[in-house]
Amino acid sequence: MTGGPSLRGDHHVHSAFSDDAVSTPAENLAAARAAGLDTIRMVDHVRVSTTYVPDFLAVVRALPAVDGLRVLTGVEAKILDSSGAIDAPPEVLAALGAPDGADRVLLADHQFPGPDGPWSPRVVLERLADGSLTPAGAVETLVTATVRAVHRAGRAQLAHPFSLLPKIGLSEDDVPDDLLDALAAAVVATGTPVEVNEKWRCPGPRVRQRLRAAGVELVASTDAHVADDVGRYAWLRGVEGHV
């Protein structure tokens, strides 16, 4: 797939199973139907210690079918460290794509994947300031960890790629073409879709264009935490030229 993301899909929608969201899966389903979507991916945050995933999947699977609307599932987890470890229960990762499992794990750069575990943006900024970490080294570590996590997961989706960079004083302009190409090769090889995320307004035009040229599947997402935001694209509609 080499075109832009279809705005008839919303591939990252949270429910009240996440502690920072408020709507129920049923409310999100109704919102997707009202928005005329053909695809919705219901997703909630997990950590290694999370236990609610079977209940979440059972609730989603019990929702009434809506003609013309495909309902997908996922769990969102941060990349823990530079080895590409994923902050999700091992049994959840093992069941991805199975009849009783989630469809995909959404890999997120919620924190920086340091060699000894996740670093907060504050820690990264301190290390950049004292010279123990260079901007180029930070970018290479982030991309390499993401590539490793993609291969480790097997069935992933990249959530809001590079949303971390502004929090550590960097931008997508600091990501060289060769690292973007390495990321593209990994997601193409594993069939991993990459979000264009409305909430975080990323990735930007240069990254989108390079990923598209490499054959990466781009999907639209709102990262909605309330049903009213499901399928509502203001920024993305403008940058992709949709009417």
Buried (B, 14 or more C-beta within 10 A) or exposed (E): EEEBBBBBBBBBBBBBBBEEBEBBBBBBBBBBBEBEBEBBBBBBBBEBEBEEBEEBBEBBEEBEEBEEBEBBBBBBBBBBBBEBBBBBBEEBBEBBEEEEBBBBBBBBBBBBBBEEEBBBBEBBBEBBEEEEBEBEEBBBBBBBBBBBBBBBBBBBBBBBBBBBBBBBBBBBEBBEEEBBBBBBBBBBEBEBBBBBBBBBBBBBEEBBEBBBEBEBBBBBBBBBBBBEBBBBBEEBBEBBEEE
